[in-house]
Amino acid sequence: MQVINHTVVAVDGLGALTASRLVKIAAESGCTVTLDKNGKTVNAKKLYAVIGLDVKKGDKITLTVSGPSESDTADGIKKLLLS
């Protein structure tokens, strides 16, 4: 299991474009990927669930990745969040 703790620095938070890219990475990975904000956890493969968390600049989020390609998936998510 890989755990990614991240403070969102993007001005638009986790906007629609970033959220859709996150969902794509999660969906194509074959892993279980969850996104947590303030104790609310959603499936990161569900676009409306991710957008529904309303992640804004400065929010602390935690992504948990588990499965056969968790290391590669976590690396892809980290790269996305830092771009």
DAURVEN-V707190 format. One record per residue. N is the residue number from 1. OMEGA is omega in whole degrees, -180 to 180 (none if undefined). Layout:
# DAURVEN-V707190
N	OMEGA
N	OMEGA
This chain:
# DAURVEN-V707190
1	177
2	179
3	-180
4	173
5	-173
6	171
7	-175
8	-179
9	-179
10	-178
11	-179
12	180
13	176
14	-177
15	-174
16	-178
17	179
18	179
19	-179
20	177
21	176
22	179
23	180
24	178
25	-179
26	-176
27	-177
28	-172
29	-173
30	180
31	169
32	-178
33	177
34	179
35	-178
36	173
37	178
38	176
39	176
40	-176
41	178
42	175
43	-177
44	176
45	-177
46	-175
47	-177
48	178
49	180
50	179
51	-179
52	176
53	178
54	-178
55	-178
56	178
57	179
58	179
59	176
60	180
61	176
62	175
63	178
64	-177
65	175
66	-179
67	-173
68	-178
69	-173
70	-179
71	179
72	180
73	179
74	178
75	178
76	179
77	178
78	180
79	179
80	-176
81	-179
82	-179
83	none
